[in-house]
Each structure stands twice: as C-alpha cells, then as structure tokens.
C-alpha cells in the first residue's frame, strides 16, 4: 500500500485551519459497489502527564469480526488542543 502525504503536520494554527478547509472540499461520498471484507478501528489516548499520545488500530475481518492485524505508535504531543483541529493533535502518530 502506498500512503500519499497530503500535507505537512508541522503547521501553524492558521495554516492548519486553511489546510483542513482545503481537504474538506475534496471529500467525496461514493456508494460501495460490494460489501467490504475488512474494517478498521483506530483510537488515541494520552499519557497521564499529557506529553505523549498513544495511537492504536485494529483491522477486523467481516462478517465475524476476527482480528487480522493490530498496530500501535507513541509520539510526543506537538500540537495543542484546539476545537475543530483535533486531527492535527491526534493523527500524526496514527
């Protein structure tokens, strides 16, 4: 799988807002042609001192929800909590 970098994560707050507006305009809703075989869930949590973010993902096989793969990552928090810009705080480790 090739993952395309859409933007830098090292942005100022105003650049992050502009980036988010630009990306939002590119969202497309397309009906699925067939049922997916896999689904994934992801979540992030913070260390007690709030300096580290922990991201975890699980891929499940449908329809029986058998785990296929898991992964996790830890990174230093580099972006403050700003309502509406949560992805810039939580997504880099994911």
GIDAPE-V440103 format. One record per residue. N is the residue number from 1. PSI is psi in whole degrees, 0 to 359 (none if undefined). NEAR is the number of other ideal C-beta (glycine too) atoms within 8 Angstrom. D_FIRST is the distance of its C-alpha to the first C-alpha in Angstrom with 2 decimals. Layout:
n->[N	N]
psi->[PSI	PSI]
near->[NEAR	NEAR]
d_first->[D_FIRST	D_FIRST]
//
This chain:
n->[1	2	3	4	5	6	7	8	9	10	11	12	13	14	15	16	17	18	19	20	21	22	23	24	25	26	27	28	29	30	31	32	33	34	35	36	37	38	39	40	41	42	43	44	45	46	47	48	49	50	51	52	53	54	55	56	57	58	59	60	61	62	63	64	65	66	67	68	69	70	71	72	73	74	75	76	77	78	79	80	81	82	83	84	85	86	87	88	89	90	91	92	93	94]
psi->[134	124	122	128	117	335	168	149	351	79	152	170	317	323	322	317	315	317	315	318	318	315	324	326	349	356	133	134	116	126	144	138	331	165	138	153	337	149	160	150	144	146	158	150	164	148	162	326	356	9	344	139	137	124	141	144	146	137	130	144	135	150	356	359	36	129	133	318	150	156	156	162	149	137	157	139	127	355	133	166	120	119	133	348	32	326	329	340	320	334	328	318	337	none]
near->[2	3	4	4	5	4	7	5	9	4	10	5	8	6	8	13	10	8	10	12	8	8	10	7	6	6	6	4	4	4	4	6	3	4	5	7	5	9	7	8	7	9	6	11	5	9	8	4	5	6	6	10	15	12	14	10	11	10	11	12	10	10	3	5	7	6	9	7	6	8	6	8	8	8	10	6	10	7	10	4	5	11	5	6	12	9	7	13	12	11	8	10	11	9]
d_first->[0.00	3.77	6.39	9.64	12.83	15.33	18.25	19.86	20.76	24.03	26.08	29.66	30.52	31.50	28.37	26.27	28.35	27.97	24.19	24.06	26.44	24.44	21.15	23.24	24.49	21.06	20.42	20.58	21.64	20.71	22.09	19.90	20.70	20.49	20.33	17.01	16.55	14.84	15.72	15.16	17.85	18.01	21.18	22.66	26.07	28.29	30.44	34.16	34.90	32.19	30.80	27.55	24.81	23.01	19.80	18.79	16.23	16.61	14.73	17.45	18.00	20.29	23.23	24.43	22.21	21.56	19.31	16.13	14.81	16.10	15.53	17.84	18.57	21.88	22.74	25.98	26.77	27.01	27.64	30.65	30.83	31.50	31.75	29.21	26.86	25.57	21.88	22.89	24.46	22.02	18.45	18.06	17.90	15.52]
//
